[in-house]
Amino acid sequence: MPGLEDLYREIILDHYRSPRNRGELPTPPATKTEGFNPLCGDEIVVYVDVVDGAVADIRIAGQGCSISQSSASMMSSAVKGKTLAEVEDLTKAFKAMMSIHESSLGGEATAGEAGADGDAVEAPEGVKLGDLEALQGVVKFPVRIKCATLSWNTLAQAIDEAEAR
């Protein structure tokens, strides 16, 4: 469906050219977590301020390909103001979108896209990904899946660190 692919391409390029929530937050109260993909050199820095079990504010920084940077921008817009439970559901739904389609293409989920037990991530029911679905086409290029999931893995680590305080 070329029309849908064009729309998705526009959404990805828009987030790459005009990233949302770009910048830094003072640490503390926010936590700063850095993610790095040694295979391609993508870098993501996530600043997250968790207040009363919700993402009160989030900022992103880093450098890399259009997929990693647009995924970080879209992730920051999607999780800002959400409860940690909602963020977890959104993260699972995003990773399920990446792993399910990779499996359907004959690939295997990798550790970055699999659950803690190594199984493919199950998508929670009723979670809408919205603009994040624009990244669905990435699964056609398995090497790029780590680019798309880098910001999500970094966010999960940042939230773990915020909760450990």
C-alpha positions in Angstrom: 0.0 0.0 0.0 2.2 2.8 -1.2 0.0 5.6 0.2 0.4 4.3 3.7 4.1 3.8 3.3 4.5 7.4 2.1 2.5 8.6 5.2 4.7 6.5 7.5 7.8 7.8 5.8 6.7 11.4 6.3 6.0 10.8 10.0 9.5 9.2 10.5 11.2 12.1 8.7 9.2 14.7 10.5 10.3 13.3 13.9 13.9 13.0 12.6 14.0 16.6 11.4 12.0 18.1 14.3 12.6 15.8 17.3 10.1 16.3 20.1 11.3 16.6 23.7 14.9 17.2 22.7 17.2 18.5 25.5 18.1 17.7 29.0 16.5 17.7 32.5 18.3 18.5 35.7 19.6 15.4 37.4 18.4 14.8 40.1 15.4 14.9 40.3 15.5 13.3 36.8 17.6 10.3 35.9 19.9 10.2 33.0 20.5 7.0 31.1 22.6 6.4 28.0 22.0 3.8 25.4 24.4 2.8 22.7 24.3 0.4 19.8 27.9 -0.8 19.1 26.9 -2.3 15.7 26.0 1.1 14.1 27.1 3.8 16.6 23.6 5.0 17.5 23.4 6.9 20.8 20.4 7.8 22.8 20.3 9.6 26.1 17.0 9.6 28.1 16.3 12.0 30.9 13.2 11.0 32.7 11.5 12.5 35.7 9.2 10.1 37.5 6.7 11.6 39.9 4.0 9.6 41.8 4.3 6.6 39.5 4.1 8.6 36.2 6.5 10.1 33.7 6.2 13.8 34.6 8.7 14.9 32.0 11.1 13.3 29.5 13.9 14.6 27.3 16.0 12.9 24.8 19.4 13.5 23.3 21.9 11.6 21.2 22.9 11.0 17.6 22.4 8.3 15.0 20.3 7.2 12.1 16.9 8.5 11.2 15.2 5.4 12.6 16.9 5.6 16.0 16.4 9.3 16.4 12.8 9.4 15.2 11.9 6.4 17.3 13.3 8.2 20.4 11.2 11.3 19.5 8.1 9.3 19.0 8.7 7.3 22.2 9.1 10.5 24.2 5.9 11.9 22.9 4.0 8.7 23.5 5.1 8.2 27.1 5.1 11.7 28.5 2.4 12.0 31.2 1.7 8.3 31.2 1.7 6.1 34.3 4.6 3.6 34.6 2.1 0.8 34.0 0.9 2.5 30.8 4.5 3.0 29.7 5.2 -0.7 30.3 2.2 -1.7 28.2 3.2 0.7 25.4 6.8 -0.7 25.5 5.5 -4.3 25.3 3.2 -3.4 22.4 6.0 -1.7 20.5 8.4 -4.6 21.0 5.7 -7.0 20.1 5.1 -5.1 16.8 8.8 -5.5 16.1 9.2 -9.1 17.1 5.9 -10.5 15.7 6.6 -9.1 12.3 10.2 -10.2 12.4 9.0 -13.8 13.2 6.5 -13.6 10.4 9.2 -12.7 8.0 11.2 -15.8 9.0 13.6 -14.2 11.4 14.1 -14.8 15.0 13.6 -12.4 17.8 16.8 -11.2 19.4 17.5 -10.5 23.0 16.6 -6.9 22.6 13.2 -7.7 21.2 12.4 -10.7 23.4 11.0 -10.8 26.9 13.1 -11.5 29.9 12.5 -15.2 29.5 13.7 -15.1 25.9 10.2 -15.6 24.4 8.8 -13.1 21.9 7.0 -10.2 23.7 3.2 -10.5 23.8 1.3 -7.3 23.0 -1.1 -6.2 25.8 -4.7 -6.0 24.6 -6.2 -2.6 23.9 -2.9 -0.6 23.6 -2.9 1.8 20.7 0.5 2.6 19.2 -0.7 5.6 17.1 2.1 7.2 15.2 4.5 4.5 16.5 3.0 2.2 13.8 5.0 4.2 11.3 8.1 2.3 12.4 6.4 -1.1 11.6 8.2 -1.1 8.2 11.5 -1.4 10.0 10.9 -5.1 10.5 11.6 -5.6 6.9 15.2 -4.8 7.7 16.1 -6.9 10.8 19.4 -5.1 11.3 17.5 -1.9 11.9 15.2 -3.3 14.6 17.9 -2.5 17.2 17.9 1.1 15.9 14.2 1.4 16.6 14.2 -0.3 20.0 17.3 1.4 21.4 15.3 4.3 22.9 12.7 1.9 24.4 15.4 -0.2 26.0 17.1 2.9 27.3 13.8 4.2 28.7 13.2 0.9 30.5 16.6 1.2 32.1 16.0 4.8 33.1 12.7 4.0 34.7 14.3 1.1 36.6 16.9 3.5 37.9 14.3 6.1 38.8 12.3 3.5 40.8 15.4 2.2 42.6 15.9 5.6 44.2 
